[in-house]
Amino acid sequence: MGAVDTDRAMTTPSGSPTSGDASSRSGRPTVPAELKVLIAAAFVIALGFGIVAPVLPQYARSFGVGVTAASLIVSAFAFARLVFAPGGGALISRFGERPVYVAGLLVVALSTFLTGLAQTYTQLLVFRGLGGVGSTMFTVAAMGLIVRLSPPAIRGRVSGYYATAFLMGNILGPALGGALAPFGFRVPFFLYAGALLLAAAVVARFLGGASLRPAPGSTPLPVMTVREAVRDSAYRAALVSGFANGWTNFGVRNALLPMFAAAVPALGVGSAGVALTVFAAGNALALQAGGRLVDERGRKRVLVAGLLISAAATVMLGYADTLAPFFVLSAVAGMGAGLLNPAQQATVADVVGSGRNGGKVLAGFQMSQDVGTIVGPLLTGLVADAAGFGPAFAITGGVTVLAALAWLPARETIPGGRRPWRARTPREGG
């Protein structure tokens, strides 16, 4: 069940090709203008998220609740994302990617504004959960837009650019949020709501001409069902690696690493922030190289390499007892994640193809990551309490190794061979 046959050209209502078919004179496809807008919007969204993330726990504590209740505010967002993911996929199947993306941004903007106005802890919990619903809408829709508008030969690069934009926003956002701290807990939420409204307006304006829904009276795009996708070995493997990625890089790293640093005298609480920054830097460096390798050498081999690198660094990280190996292993783990992410996104895009509506399939993949993000910290936290941080990180690395093994029998999805962008010579024919 390959994606090559479904990757047909898209056209505007006038019948002319969209920028999704744009190519440079050298024969290498270029990034469509619509996706450049999406990448810029991703930076703004992540920047705003980074602004509110550092103040959210303290803001929750200001309502007179304990640490557990304050942590629940963060979990409510992730839980709402998970629960609403199937609904987000259904909305994309019904209305198309762009309307759902813009609506998702507006929902998060409203949620964020109301969060800043909350007068009780219960209101804060409800409003923050509402943001998770909107987050799922625009996250799954963004994946759909990348599938529909990316030339198949550069899907890895596009995924890398998009992930890098989010990463840079997440790095810069907390610094800006810290600068806003003197103005009170509520101000960052109002600023983030305004940034989301701006992003929604820009995306609605500049993606308005892209043919993301069939014209009135035309034949709708065929819908790819989850059952159909699960029959594809690449999609099944992507679900497993998505779960492992959520467990390791979105869940355990953020939840356990600060506590591990605090528990090791030679590391200290302050080293956790540096380690997370180093991880992000390694991730950013590898994302660009990973995107190119994914398009030129194949999705599968880069993906497996990223999983194994991430697993090795994570296992050893749990036994680091001095700063130098702690930071080096954090950087290496970030590089592994940087190889993994574009390969994974491009594979799922290949499975769906740009000629089909795959909202529910994309939502399923997103759910696999969200489940890992929720389950990983819970289970490894129990292990850390019972046996220590070393075994907890070792189990996390083991989950990632199992994901790499799950990819061994999976098919390679890359269209057109190892270098799909390269123009054929007369000797090669075609």
N, C-alpha and C positions, 0 to 999 in steps of 0.2 A: 504494500500500500504506500507507494512513494508519493512525494509531493510535487515531483517535476511536472506532471501533467496538469496540475491545478495552478501552476504559477504562470498564468497567462497575463497578458498586458491589461492594465486598467485604462479606462478612457473617461474623459470628462463628458458632461451632457452633450457637448458639441461634437463629440466623437474623436477629439484629438487626444493623443497620449498624455497621461499625467506625468508629473516629474518623476514618478516612480520608475519610468523607463529611461531616465536621463543617463547618458553615458559621456565620458570624456573622450577626447579625440584618440586617446591611446587604447580605447576599447574597454576600459575599466568603468563600471557604472559609478555614478556619483550619488551622494546622499540627496534625496529629494528635498525640496525647499520646505514641504509640509513637515517633514521629520525634523528639520533644523528648528522649526518653531516648537515642536514637541520637546526636543532636547532642551531648548532654552526654558520652556515652562517647567521641565523637571528640576532644573537648577533652582528656580524661584520657589517651587513647592518644597524642595528639600531644605532650602535655606530657612524658610519659615518654620518648618518642622524642627529644625535644629535650634531655632530661637526659643521655642516654647518647651522643648524637651528638658533643659536643665531646671526650669522653674516649676514644672508641673508637680513633682513630688512635694516641694515646699509649699506650693499653692494649696495642694490638698491638705497638708498638715495644718495650714492656717485655719481650717474649719474645725480644728480640735480633735482630729482623728489620729490613730496610731500609725506605725510604719506599715503594718499589713493592709490597712484600709487605704493608705496612700498608694501602695503598690497595686492595689486592685484597680485604681484609676488607669494605670498603664495596661493592665491585663484586659480591662473592659474594651479598650480600643482593638486589641488583637483578637479578642473573642468575637466581637461584632464583625470584624473582617472575615473571620472564618465562617460564621453562621450565614452571612449574607452573600458569600461568594457564588453559590448556585443562582441566587436571584440576580446578581450582577451579570452572569453569563446569559441568563434568560432575557434580560433587558437589551443586551447587545444583539441577540438574535432577533428581537422584535423591532428595535429602533435604530440600530447601527452604532458604530463605535464613537463617532464624533459627538452626537447628542448625549450619549451616556457619559463620555469623558467630561464634557462641559458641565453636565448636571452633577456629576460626582464632585467636581471642584466647588460648585455652588453649595452643595450639601455640607462639605467640610468647612467652607467659609462661614456658613450659618452656624454650624456646630461650634466652631472656634470662637465666633463672636459671642454666642450664648455662654460658652465656657467662661469667657472673661467677665460676664455679667452674673455668674452663678452666685446665689446667696446662701445656699446650703450644700452640704456634701452630697446629698441625694441628687440635687440638680446637676452638680458637677459630674457625677457618675453617669447620669442619663445623657447629658450633652456630649460628653467625651465618647460614649458609646455610639452616639449618632455619627460622630466623625469617622468611626470605623466603617460604617455603612458606606459613606461617601468615598472613603479611601479605597475600598474594594471596587467601587464603580469605576473610578478613574484609573486604578492600577490595571485591572483586567482590560479596560478599553484601550489603554496605552499599549498593552501587549498586542491587542488586535490591530491597532493602527500600524505598529511595526511590522506585523505579518502582512497586512494588506498593501502597505506603501513601500516597503523595503525591496529593492532588487534582490532576488535570491542569492546572487553572488557576493553581496556585501552585508548579509544579515548579521554576521558575527561582528563586523565593525560597527554597524548601527547600534546593536545591543551594547557594545562596549562604550560607545559615545554616550548613550542614554544612561547607563550605569555610572559612568564617570561624572556626568552632570549631577546626578543624585548624590554621589559621594562627596563632590566638592561642596555642594550645598550643606550636607550634613557636617562637614568639617568646619566651614566658616560660620554656620548658624549659631552654634553654642558660644562662640566668641562674641558675636553681636548680641546674643541674648544676655551674656554677662554684662555687657556695657549698658544694657537697658535695666539692669537690676535695681539701680537707685530710684527708678520711676515707679516701682511697685510690681507686684505679680501679674496684674491684669493687663498692663500695657503690651507685653509681647503677644498676647492673644489677639488684641485688636489690630496690631501691626500685621500679624500672620493672616488674619481674615481679609485685610485690605490687599495683601499680596496675592491671595488666592483669587479674589475678584478680578484683579488685573490679569492674572494668568488665564482665567476663564474667558475674559474679553478678547485677549490676544488670540487664543486658540480658536474661538468661535469666528473671529474675523478672518484669520489667515488660513484656516482649514475649510472655510466655507465652500471653496470651489472644488475641493477634492471629491471625486465620485466614490463616496463611502457607502452609499445605499443605491439600489437599483432605481432608475428613473421610473416615473409613473407609467404603468402599463407594460413595463418590461418584465422579463422573467427573473424572479428573485434568485439570488445566489444560493446554491445548494448548501444545506446546513450539515456540518459534520457533527455527528453525535459522539458522546463520550464512549458509548459501546463500540462504535467504529474505531475510535482512536485507541482504545485499550487493546484492540487486536493488533496494533502496531507495536513491535518489540521496542522501538525507540521511545515511544510515548510511555510505555510501561517503565522502562529504565529511567526516563526523565522524572516520573513520579517518585521513584525511589531516591534518586539523587537530589530532587527538590526537597524531600523530607529531611534528608541528611544535611543539606545546606542550611535549611531553617533551624534544625537542631543545633548544628555546630556554630555557624557564623552569625545567625540572627538571634539565637536564644542563649546557648551556653556561654558564648564569648562575652556577651554583655552582662549576663546575670552572675556567672561564677568568677570571672576573671578579677573584678574588683575585690571580691571577698577573699579570693586566693592571695592576692597581693597584700591585703591587710593582715592575713594570717602568717605570712612569711616575714620574719624580722628584717632580713636583708633587702627586701623589696619595699614594703611600706605602702600605705594607702595612695600616696601621690603617684607612685609608679604606674598604677592602673590606667590613669588618664593618658600618660605618655605611651603606654603599650597599645592602647586603643588607637591613638593617633598614628603610631608606627604601623599598626595593622592597616589602617586606612591608606597610608602612604604606599605601602607595598601593594595594596589592592589597586590603587590608581595607576601605579607603574605597570602592573601586569595586565590591566584591562585593555589597554591599547594594543600591546603585543599580542594578547590573547585573541582580540577581535580579528587581527590580521591572520594569525595562525589558523583560527577556526575556518576562515574563508579559503585559505590557500592549502591547508593540510588536512582538513576534515574535522568534523565536529567531535567525533567519538574519541580519537586519540588525545586531543587537547583536554577534553572533559575528564577522561580517566586520569590523565596526568595531574590535573588540578585537584581531583579528589584525593589521590595518593599523597601529594605534597601537603595538602591541608591536614590529612590524617596524621602523617608523621610529625609535623610540627605541633599539632594539638596534643598528641600523646606525650611528647618530650616536654611541652610547656608545663604540664602538671607536675613535673619534677625539677623545674628550674628553681634554683635557690640563690642566684645572684642576678644582678641587673643586666649584665651583658647578654647572657643566653636568653633571659626573659624577653628582652627587646628584639634580639635577632630572630628568635622563634616566632614572635608576634609578626614581624615583617614577612617572614617566609610563609606563615599561615595566610597573611593577606595576599601574597602573590598567588598562592594556590587558589584562593577564592576568586581572584581576578582572572585566572584561566578558566575556572569552572563556569562563572556566570554567563558570559557571552556564548559559550558553547551550548549551554543548557537552553538559553532563550532561543538561539538559532535553530536548535533541533526541534523544539516544539513548533516554531514557525514553519519549518520544513514539513512537519507532519500535517499541519492544517493546510498550508498553501494559501497563496493570495487570492485564489479563485473560489474560496469557500468561506462560509460564515462559521467561525469556530469559537464563538463566545463561551459556550459551556465547556468546551475542551480546555480553553485557556484558563477558565475559572477553576477547573479541576486541578490543573497544575499549580495555580496559586494557592489552592487549599492545601496541597501537599506540603508546601513550604510553611504555611501558617500552622499546620498541625505540628510539624517539627519544632517550630519556634515556641509553641506552648508546651509540648510534651517534654522536650529536651531539658529545659531548666528544672522542671518538676522532678523528673526521675534522677537526674544527676545530682540535684540538691539532696535527695534522700541518700544517695550513695556517698556524697561528701560528708554528710552528718554521721554516717555509719562507719565509713572506712577511710575517709580523707579525700583531699582534692586530687591526689595522683590517680587513684582508681577512677574517679569521676571523669577526668580528662581522658584517661585511657579508654573508657567505655565510649566516650564521644568519638575518639579516633577510630574505634572499632566499628561504630555505625557508619562512618564515612568510608572505611575499607569495604564494608559489605555493599555499599552503594556502587563502589568501583567494580566489584565483582558482578553486580547486577547488570553492568553495561557490557560485559564481555560477550554475551550472546546476542546483544542488540545490533540492529542494522545501522549502517552509516547512511545518513540522510542527505548529505551534501549534494546539491544538484550539479551535474555536469563534470564530475571528476574532482581531482585534487585542486585544480586552479580554474574554477568556473568562470572567472572574469576575463581570462586571457583570450584575446582574439585568435582565431584559428589561422594558421598559415595556409597558403594554397596547397602545400604538400599534405597537410592534414585533411583537407577537404572540408565540405560543409560550410 
